[in-house]
Amino acid sequence: MPTEAWWRDAVIYQIYPRSFADSDGDGMGDLPGITARLPGLRRLGVDAIWLSPFYPSPQHDAGYDVADYRGVDPRFGSLGDADKLIDTAHELGLRVLVDLVPNHTSSEHAWFRAALAAGPGSPERQRYIFRDGAEPPNTWQSVFGGPAWERLPDGQWYLHLFDVSQPDLNWDHPEVRAEFLDILRFWLDRGVDGFRVDVAHGLIKDADLTDWTAPSVVLGGLEPAGPPPPMWDQEGVHEIYRQWRSVLDEYPGGRILVAEAWVQPEERLARYVRPDEMHQAFNFPYLEAPWAATELREIIDSSLAANDEVGATTTWVLSNHDVVRHASRLGFPPGEGRRPGIGIGDPQPDTGLGLRRARAAVLLMLALPGSAYLYQGEELGLPEHTGLPDEARQDPAWERSGHAERGRDGCRVPIPWEADAPSFGFGPTDASWLPQPAVWAEFALDRQVGVPGSTYELYRSALSTRRAHELGSGELVWLATDPGALAFRNGDVVVVTNFGDEPVALPGGARILLSSEPLDAGGLVPTDVTVWAML
């Protein structure tokens, strides 16, 4: 495979291992199941895959509570299975990114068990953030709800910005820094092409542990102005990533770091992708943007400008394992804000409208210059499972919020591959770690392959056309169009998205390449439709 800066225009497909493919019928996805379906991803037309955590873990937070960073949880397979997956992907021309979770470990990690056994004041406790006191050391709140401090029987408190089973590491400790440099090399030596870094903005905390009365929000909601909260986006994180970058640069083939950093404004986020730090950072302002022409244009412009300033590529993303799937999110009126999950009894999206807008949204996104991230199942048009029974929920946010937040399970339900097979082809049995809705049969891959106009075939065509016209490495030039619409040129392709109530015209003489829905009888672009054309 070529070794140049492949990531700058790549389309990267996120795999949530629990829910992608189950090879042994236990109801949990696994690495052999993923390996068996890699040829299908090659046919879809993506360039790389990103795997959410598969490390040994008690699974209190679906694997983001890591007990051993150098292994594979037996639920998912073995190190040998990981090696086979990486080798198979490379044979197919796919690169492999793996998740790295450096902000916290599992409470079952050997380091934390040793810290508990050693007691207050011990060297073992210096690897985490322990404090004395009759009261919590400050007012910080957990992202999952409730206080961010847990008291031990010996009287000390430890910090957990997420679940109580996820103690935060002390990144001011040299042993922590050395350990993660070794972990990077462990996986780089096994052939991975890079790392998606979980909570990349959270490693360094304010030295004084200054009180913060606002909720410790990580998934959006941060104010774009003013100083960052004392637990997020502290200056010291950049020194860590410069050191990590130097390690990756020792390896051939273009190995990369991708930041999950919920940071605003875009100019501050761009600091994570300066030439000697990370290669990419997720564009969460774009993900959270309302379905509205003015707001989207502003975010596209500000994202491109901020990244151009530091010579980085811009990324675009619509869904991931932490947010409501965009085929459902876009079924609500624009501008209603982020939903912490959707369940029985909650306001429900307009599913037809959501899918129509989702198809238009992905054509808009894939036409933008830069790199795009897809979340497993979006190529099938999968909606959120909004009828998931509450008793089936496993996201710790559900319990820790006192059932105020439904959590993220609705976007993590196992994928339907075959409409008439057990568990819709997810595995060889009916077992599924989260129940699948019956309606998902109509979204199954085998109901869409080769079917003109299906969402799957729309994605395949878009990815093929994107590559053929080099849209990822192109340049955006805005064009004049009707109010309520966006129009731009990227290379030799003209893109028009209609957000308004009335149909809009394409430029004269345009030849249609792709359309998210058919044009109207007069050849105009209907509401909630995106068209790619050539003049």
C-alpha positions as CSV (number, residue, x, y, z in Angstrom):
1,M,0.0,0.0,0.0
2,P,1.3,3.5,-0.7
3,T,2.8,5.3,2.3
4,E,2.0,8.9,1.6
5,A,-0.4,10.9,3.7
6,W,-3.2,8.6,2.9
7,W,-5.4,9.9,5.7
8,R,-5.9,13.3,4.3
9,D,-8.7,12.2,2.0
10,A,-9.5,8.8,3.4
11,V,-13.0,7.4,4.2
12,I,-12.7,5.5,7.5
13,Y,-15.3,3.1,8.7
14,Q,-15.9,2.7,12.5
15,I,-16.6,-0.8,13.7
16,Y,-18.1,-1.3,17.1
17,P,-16.9,-4.9,17.8
18,R,-19.7,-5.9,20.1
19,S,-22.3,-5.3,17.4
20,F,-20.7,-5.9,14.0
21,A,-20.5,-9.7,13.5
22,D,-20.7,-12.6,15.9
23,S,-18.8,-15.7,14.6
24,D,-19.6,-18.1,17.5
25,G,-23.2,-17.4,18.3
26,D,-22.8,-16.1,21.8
27,G,-24.6,-12.9,21.0
28,M,-21.5,-10.8,21.2
29,G,-19.6,-9.6,18.1
30,D,-16.0,-10.7,17.8
31,L,-12.8,-10.3,15.9
32,P,-13.2,-13.4,13.6
33,G,-16.7,-12.1,12.7
34,I,-15.2,-8.7,11.7
35,T,-12.4,-10.5,9.7
36,A,-15.0,-12.5,7.8
37,R,-16.9,-9.3,6.7
38,L,-13.9,-7.3,5.7
39,P,-14.3,-8.1,2.0
40,G,-17.7,-6.5,2.2
41,L,-16.2,-3.3,3.4
42,R,-13.7,-3.4,0.6
43,R,-16.6,-3.7,-1.8
44,L,-18.4,-0.8,-0.1
45,G,-15.4,1.3,-1.0
46,V,-13.9,2.5,2.3
47,D,-10.1,3.0,2.8
48,A,-9.7,2.1,6.5
49,I,-11.4,0.7,9.5
50,W,-11.4,2.0,13.1
51,L,-12.1,-0.6,15.8
52,S,-13.6,0.5,19.1
53,P,-12.0,-1.3,22.1
54,F,-11.6,-5.0,22.1
55,Y,-9.1,-5.2,25.1
56,P,-9.7,-7.3,28.3
57,S,-12.3,-5.4,30.3
58,P,-15.1,-6.0,32.8
59,Q,-17.3,-4.2,30.2
60,H,-18.8,-1.7,32.7
61,D,-18.6,0.8,29.8
62,A,-18.6,-1.5,26.8
63,G,-14.8,-1.9,26.7
64,Y,-13.9,1.7,27.4
65,D,-12.9,0.5,30.8
66,V,-9.6,-1.2,29.9
67,A,-8.0,-3.8,32.2
68,D,-5.1,-4.7,29.9
69,Y,-4.0,-2.6,27.0
70,R,-1.9,-5.4,25.4
71,G,-4.5,-8.1,25.1
72,V,-7.8,-9.1,23.6
73,D,-10.8,-9.8,25.7
74,P,-11.8,-13.5,25.3
75,R,-15.3,-12.4,24.4
76,F,-13.8,-11.0,21.2
77,G,-11.1,-13.6,20.5
78,S,-7.3,-13.7,21.0
79,L,-4.2,-11.8,20.0
80,G,-3.9,-14.3,17.2
81,D,-7.3,-13.2,15.9
82,A,-6.2,-9.6,16.1
83,D,-3.1,-10.4,14.0
84,K,-5.2,-12.2,11.4
85,L,-7.7,-9.3,11.2
86,I,-4.8,-6.8,10.7
87,D,-3.2,-9.0,8.1
88,T,-6.4,-9.7,6.2
89,A,-7.3,-6.0,6.2
90,H,-3.9,-5.1,4.7
91,E,-4.3,-7.8,2.0
92,L,-7.5,-6.2,1.0
93,G,-6.0,-2.7,0.9
94,L,-7.7,-1.6,4.2
95,R,-5.8,0.2,6.9
96,V,-6.6,-0.5,10.6
97,L,-6.9,2.0,13.4
98,V,-7.5,0.9,17.0
99,D,-9.0,2.7,19.9
100,L,-6.7,3.8,22.7
101,V,-8.2,4.9,26.1
102,P,-5.5,6.9,28.0
103,N,-7.6,9.1,30.3
104,H,-8.6,6.3,32.6
105,T,-8.2,2.5,33.2
106,S,-10.6,0.0,34.5
107,S,-10.7,-0.4,38.3
108,E,-9.7,-4.0,37.5
109,H,-6.4,-2.9,35.9
110,A,-3.4,-4.3,37.7
111,W,-2.2,-0.8,38.5
112,F,-5.4,0.2,40.3
113,R,-5.7,-3.1,42.2
114,A,-2.1,-2.5,43.4
115,A,-3.0,1.1,44.4
116,L,-5.9,-0.2,46.5
117,A,-3.8,-2.8,48.1
118,A,-0.9,-0.5,48.8
119,G,-2.9,2.2,50.6
120,P,-2.6,6.0,51.1
121,G,0.7,7.7,50.3
122,S,2.1,4.7,48.4
123,P,3.9,5.0,45.0
124,E,1.2,2.8,43.5
125,R,-1.4,5.5,44.2
126,Q,0.6,8.2,42.5
127,R,-0.3,6.7,39.1
128,Y,-3.9,7.8,39.7
129,I,-5.5,10.9,41.2
130,F,-6.1,10.3,44.9
131,R,-6.8,12.9,47.5
132,D,-7.4,13.1,51.3
133,G,-10.3,14.9,53.0
134,A,-13.5,14.5,54.8
135,E,-15.3,15.9,51.8
136,P,-14.9,15.4,48.0
137,P,-11.8,17.4,46.9
138,N,-13.9,19.6,44.6
139,T,-17.3,19.9,43.0
140,W,-16.5,18.1,39.7
141,Q,-19.3,15.9,38.3
142,S,-19.0,12.7,36.3
143,V,-19.9,12.7,32.7
144,F,-22.2,9.8,33.4
145,G,-23.9,11.6,36.3
146,G,-23.2,12.0,40.0
147,P,-20.0,13.1,41.7
148,A,-16.6,12.5,40.0
149,W,-15.0,11.4,43.3
150,E,-15.4,8.0,45.0
151,R,-14.3,7.5,48.6
152,L,-12.5,4.4,49.7
153,P,-12.8,2.7,53.1
154,D,-9.4,4.1,54.0
155,G,-10.7,7.6,53.7
156,Q,-9.0,8.7,50.4
157,W,-10.9,9.8,47.3
158,Y,-10.1,8.9,43.7
159,L,-11.2,10.8,40.6
160,H,-13.3,9.2,37.9
161,L,-14.6,11.6,35.3
162,F,-16.7,8.7,33.9
163,D,-18.0,5.6,35.7
164,V,-16.8,4.8,39.2
165,S,-15.1,1.8,37.6
166,Q,-13.0,4.1,35.4
167,P,-10.4,5.8,37.7
168,D,-8.5,8.7,36.0
169,L,-4.8,8.2,35.4
170,N,-2.3,10.8,36.7
171,W,-0.6,12.0,33.5
172,D,1.9,14.1,35.5
173,H,3.5,10.8,36.6
174,P,6.4,9.6,34.4
175,E,5.5,5.9,34.8
176,V,2.1,6.6,33.1
177,R,3.7,8.4,30.2
178,A,6.3,5.7,29.7
179,E,3.7,2.9,29.9
180,F,1.6,4.4,27.1
181,L,4.7,4.9,24.9
182,D,5.3,1.2,25.3
183,I,1.6,0.4,24.5
184,L,1.8,2.4,21.3
185,R,4.9,0.4,20.2
186,F,3.2,-2.9,21.1
187,W,0.4,-2.3,18.6
188,L,2.5,-0.5,16.0
189,D,4.8,-3.6,16.0
190,R,1.7,-5.7,15.3
191,G,1.0,-3.6,12.2
192,V,-1.8,-1.2,13.2
193,D,-1.9,1.9,11.1
194,G,-2.9,4.3,13.9
195,F,-4.9,5.1,17.0
196,R,-8.2,6.9,17.7
197,V,-7.5,8.5,21.1
198,D,-10.5,8.5,23.4
199,V,-11.1,11.7,25.4
200,A,-7.9,13.1,24.0
201,H,-8.6,16.5,25.6
202,G,-8.9,15.1,29.2
203,L,-5.5,13.7,30.2
204,I,-4.2,16.7,32.0
205,K,-6.2,18.3,34.8
206,D,-5.9,21.7,36.4
207,A,-3.1,21.4,39.0
208,D,-5.2,23.0,41.7
209,L,-8.3,20.9,40.9
210,T,-10.3,24.1,40.8
211,D,-14.0,23.8,41.5
212,W,-16.3,23.6,38.5
213,T,-19.9,24.0,39.2
214,A,-21.2,23.2,35.7
215,P,-21.7,19.6,34.7
216,S,-18.5,17.8,33.5
217,V,-19.9,17.6,29.9
218,V,-17.7,15.8,27.4
219,L,-20.1,15.1,24.6
220,G,-20.9,18.6,23.4
221,G,-22.2,21.5,25.4
222,L,-18.8,23.2,26.0
223,E,-18.9,26.9,25.6
224,P,-16.9,28.2,22.6
225,A,-15.7,31.2,24.5
226,G,-13.8,31.6,27.7
227,P,-11.3,29.3,29.4
228,P,-11.8,25.6,29.2
229,P,-13.1,23.7,32.2
230,P,-10.4,22.6,34.6
231,M,-10.7,18.9,33.6
232,W,-10.6,19.4,29.8
233,D,-8.3,20.9,27.2
234,Q,-5.4,21.8,29.5
235,E,-2.2,23.0,27.9
236,G,-0.2,20.0,29.0
237,V,-2.0,17.6,26.7
238,H,0.0,18.9,23.7
239,E,3.3,17.9,25.1
240,I,2.0,14.3,25.4
241,Y,0.9,14.2,21.8
242,R,4.1,15.6,20.5
243,Q,5.9,12.7,22.2
244,W,3.5,10.2,20.8
245,R,3.9,11.7,17.3
246,S,7.6,11.2,17.5
247,V,7.0,7.5,18.2
248,L,4.7,7.0,15.3
249,D,7.1,8.8,13.0
250,E,9.6,6.1,13.7
251,Y,7.4,3.6,11.8
252,P,6.9,3.4,8.1
253,G,3.6,3.5,6.2
254,G,1.9,6.7,7.5
255,R,0.8,5.7,11.0
256,I,-1.7,8.2,12.4
257,L,-3.2,9.7,15.6
258,V,-6.9,10.8,15.6
259,A,-8.2,12.9,18.5
260,E,-11.6,12.5,20.1
261,A,-11.5,16.0,21.5
262,W,-14.7,17.8,22.3
263,V,-13.1,21.2,22.1
264,Q,-14.5,24.6,20.9
265,P,-13.9,26.8,19.0
266,E,-12.5,25.2,15.9
267,E,-9.3,27.2,16.3
268,R,-8.6,25.6,19.6
269,L,-9.4,22.2,18.3
270,A,-6.9,22.7,15.4
271,R,-4.1,23.0,18.0
272,Y,-4.4,19.2,18.4
273,V,-3.5,18.7,14.7
274,R,-0.5,21.0,14.4
275,P,2.3,19.4,12.3
276,D,4.1,17.8,15.3
277,E,1.0,16.5,17.1
278,M,-2.0,14.5,15.9
279,H,-2.9,13.9,12.3
280,Q,-6.7,14.4,12.6
281,A,-9.4,15.4,15.1
282,F,-13.1,14.6,14.9
283,N,-15.2,17.5,13.7
284,F,-17.9,17.4,16.4
285,P,-19.4,20.9,15.6
286,Y,-20.2,19.5,12.1
287,L,-21.8,16.3,13.6
288,E,-23.9,18.4,16.0
289,A,-24.9,21.0,13.4
290,P,-28.6,21.5,12.7
291,W,-30.1,20.6,9.3
292,A,-30.0,24.2,8.1
293,A,-28.1,25.8,5.2
294,T,-26.7,28.9,7.1
295,E,-25.4,27.0,10.1
296,L,-23.8,24.2,8.1
297,R,-22.1,26.7,5.7
298,E,-20.6,28.6,8.7
299,I,-19.3,25.4,10.3
300,I,-17.8,24.1,7.0
301,D,-16.1,27.5,6.5
302,S,-14.8,27.7,10.0
303,S,-13.6,24.1,10.0
304,L,-11.7,24.4,6.8
305,A,-10.2,27.8,7.8
306,A,-9.0,26.5,11.2
307,N,-7.4,23.4,9.9
308,D,-5.9,25.2,6.9
309,E,-4.2,27.5,9.3
310,V,-2.1,24.6,10.8
311,G,-1.8,22.6,7.5
312,A,-4.2,19.8,8.6
313,T,-6.9,18.0,6.8
314,T,-10.5,18.6,7.9
315,T,-12.7,15.6,9.0
316,W,-16.4,15.2,8.6
317,V,-18.6,12.8,10.5
318,L,-22.4,12.4,11.1
319,S,-22.7,9.5,13.5
320,N,-20.6,7.4,16.0
321,H,-21.1,5.0,18.9
322,D,-21.8,7.9,21.4
323,V,-24.6,9.8,19.7
324,V,-28.1,9.2,18.3
325,R,-27.8,7.9,14.7
326,H,-28.2,10.7,12.3
327,A,-31.0,8.9,10.4
328,S,-33.1,9.4,13.5
329,R,-31.5,12.7,14.7
330,L,-32.4,14.4,11.5
331,G,-36.0,13.3,11.9
332,F,-36.6,16.0,14.5
333,P,-37.0,19.7,13.8
334,P,-33.6,21.4,13.3
335,G,-32.0,23.1,16.2
336,E,-33.5,21.0,19.0
337,G,-30.1,20.1,20.5
338,R,-28.4,16.9,21.4
339,R,-30.5,14.1,22.7
340,P,-29.0,11.8,25.4
341,G,-30.6,8.8,23.8
342,I,-34.2,8.1,22.8
343,G,-36.5,5.5,24.4
344,I,-40.0,4.4,24.9
345,G,-42.2,7.3,25.9
346,D,-39.8,9.9,24.5
347,P,-40.6,12.2,21.5
348,Q,-40.0,10.1,18.4
349,P,-38.4,11.1,15.2
350,D,-40.1,11.1,11.8
351,T,-38.3,8.1,10.4
352,G,-39.1,8.7,6.8
353,L,-38.0,12.3,7.0
354,G,-34.9,11.3,9.0
355,L,-33.7,8.8,6.4
356,R,-34.4,11.2,3.5
357,R,-32.3,13.9,5.2
358,A,-29.6,11.3,6.2
359,R,-29.2,10.3,2.5
360,A,-28.9,14.0,1.5
361,A,-26.5,14.7,4.4
362,V,-24.1,11.9,3.5
363,L,-23.9,13.1,-0.1
364,L,-23.1,16.6,1.1
365,M,-20.5,15.3,3.5
366,L,-18.7,13.0,1.1
367,A,-18.4,15.8,-1.4
368,L,-16.4,18.0,1.0
369,P,-12.6,18.1,0.8
370,G,-10.9,16.2,3.6
371,S,-11.4,12.9,5.3
372,A,-14.8,11.3,6.2
373,Y,-15.8,8.9,9.0
374,L,-18.7,6.5,8.6
375,Y,-20.3,4.6,11.5
376,Q,-21.2,0.9,11.0
377,G,-24.7,0.5,9.7
378,E,-25.2,4.0,8.4
379,E,-24.7,2.7,4.9
380,L,-27.9,0.6,5.5
381,G,-29.8,3.7,6.6
382,L,-30.1,2.3,10.1
383,P,-32.1,4.5,12.5
384,E,-31.7,4.6,16.3
385,H,-33.4,1.8,18.1
386,T,-35.8,4.1,19.9
387,G,-38.0,1.3,21.3
388,L,-35.3,-0.4,23.2
389,P,-36.7,-1.7,26.5
390,D,-35.2,0.1,29.5
391,E,-34.5,-3.2,31.2
392,A,-32.1,-4.1,28.3
393,R,-30.0,-0.9,28.6
394,Q,-26.4,-1.4,29.6
395,D,-24.9,2.1,29.2
396,P,-23.7,3.3,32.7
397,A,-25.2,6.7,31.9
398,W,-28.7,5.2,32.3
399,E,-28.2,4.2,35.9
400,R,-25.8,7.0,37.0
401,S,-28.2,9.7,35.7
402,G,-31.0,8.3,37.8
403,H,-32.7,7.2,34.5
404,A,-32.7,10.8,33.3
405,E,-30.6,9.9,30.2
406,R,-31.4,6.9,28.1
407,G,-27.8,6.6,27.1
408,R,-26.1,5.3,24.0
409,D,-27.4,1.8,23.6
410,G,-29.8,2.7,20.9
411,C,-27.0,3.4,18.4
412,R,-25.1,0.2,19.4
413,V,-27.6,-2.5,18.5
414,P,-26.1,-5.4,16.4
415,I,-26.1,-4.9,12.6
416,P,-28.7,-6.6,10.4
417,W,-26.9,-8.4,7.5
418,E,-29.5,-11.0,6.3
419,A,-33.2,-10.3,6.7
420,D,-34.3,-14.0,7.1
421,A,-31.4,-15.3,9.2
422,P,-31.2,-15.7,13.0
423,S,-30.3,-12.3,14.6
424,F,-30.6,-10.9,11.0
425,G,-27.3,-12.5,10.2
426,F,-25.4,-10.8,13.0
427,G,-24.5,-14.3,14.2
428,P,-25.5,-18.0,13.7
429,T,-28.0,-17.9,16.5
430,D,-30.8,-15.7,17.7
431,A,-28.6,-14.4,20.5
432,S,-27.9,-10.7,20.5
433,W,-26.4,-8.7,23.4
434,L,-28.9,-5.9,22.7
435,P,-32.3,-6.8,21.2
436,Q,-32.8,-5.9,17.5
437,P,-36.0,-4.3,16.4
438,A,-38.1,-6.4,14.0
439,V,-38.3,-3.5,11.5
440,W,-34.6,-3.8,10.9
441,A,-35.2,-6.7,8.6
442,E,-36.1,-4.2,5.9
443,F,-32.7,-2.5,6.4
444,A,-30.7,-5.8,6.1
445,L,-27.8,-5.7,3.7
446,D,-29.1,-8.6,1.6
447,R,-32.3,-6.6,1.0
448,Q,-30.3,-3.7,-0.5
449,V,-27.3,-5.1,-2.4
450,G,-27.9,-4.5,-6.1
451,V,-31.2,-2.7,-5.5
452,P,-31.2,0.6,-7.4
453,G,-31.9,3.5,-5.1
454,S,-31.2,1.6,-1.9
455,T,-29.2,3.4,0.8
456,Y,-26.4,0.9,0.5
457,E,-26.1,1.4,-3.3
458,L,-26.2,5.1,-2.8
459,Y,-23.2,4.9,-0.4
460,R,-21.3,2.6,-2.8
461,S,-21.9,4.9,-5.7
462,A,-20.9,8.0,-3.7
463,L,-17.7,6.4,-2.5
464,S,-16.7,5.3,-6.0
465,T,-17.6,8.7,-7.5
466,R,-15.8,10.5,-4.7
467,R,-12.6,8.5,-5.4
468,A,-12.9,8.9,-9.2
469,H,-13.2,12.7,-9.0
470,E,-10.7,13.0,-6.1
471,L,-13.2,15.0,-4.0
472,G,-11.3,14.3,-0.8
473,S,-8.2,16.1,-2.1
474,G,-10.1,18.9,-3.8
475,E,-11.0,22.5,-3.0
476,L,-14.4,23.9,-2.1
477,V,-15.7,26.9,-4.0
478,W,-19.2,28.2,-3.0
479,L,-21.7,29.0,-5.7
480,A,-24.7,31.3,-5.7
481,T,-28.0,29.5,-5.3
482,D,-31.5,29.9,-4.0
483,P,-32.1,30.9,-0.4
484,G,-32.3,27.9,1.8
485,A,-29.9,25.8,-0.3
486,L,-26.2,25.3,-0.5
487,A,-24.2,24.9,-3.7
488,F,-20.5,24.5,-4.2
489,R,-18.0,23.2,-6.7
490,N,-15.3,20.7,-5.8
491,G,-13.0,20.1,-8.8
492,D,-15.3,19.2,-11.7
493,V,-18.3,18.3,-9.5
494,V,-21.1,20.7,-8.6
495,V,-23.0,19.9,-5.4
496,V,-26.5,21.2,-4.5
497,T,-28.3,20.5,-1.3
498,N,-31.8,21.9,-0.8
499,F,-32.8,22.6,2.8
500,G,-35.7,24.9,1.9
501,D,-39.4,24.4,1.4
502,E,-39.3,25.0,-2.4
503,P,-37.5,23.1,-5.2
504,V,-34.3,24.7,-6.5
505,A,-32.7,24.6,-9.9
506,L,-29.4,23.1,-10.9
507,P,-26.9,25.1,-12.9
508,G,-27.8,25.1,-16.6
509,G,-26.5,22.1,-18.6
510,A,-25.7,20.0,-15.5
511,R,-25.3,16.3,-16.0
512,I,-26.4,14.3,-12.9
513,L,-23.9,12.0,-11.3
514,L,-25.8,11.1,-8.2
515,S,-28.9,12.2,-6.4
516,S,-30.1,11.2,-2.9
517,E,-33.7,11.1,-4.2
518,P,-35.1,11.6,-7.7
519,L,-35.5,15.1,-9.0
520,D,-39.0,16.4,-9.5
521,A,-40.9,16.4,-12.8
522,G,-39.4,19.7,-13.8
523,G,-35.8,18.6,-13.1
524,L,-35.6,20.7,-9.9
525,V,-34.0,19.6,-6.7
526,P,-36.7,18.8,-4.1
527,T,-36.6,19.6,-0.4
528,D,-34.0,17.6,1.6
529,V,-32.2,16.3,-1.4
530,T,-28.5,16.5,-2.5
531,V,-27.4,16.2,-6.1
532,W,-23.9,15.8,-7.5
533,A,-23.6,17.0,-11.1
534,M,-21.1,17.9,-13.8
535,L,-21.3,20.9,-16.1
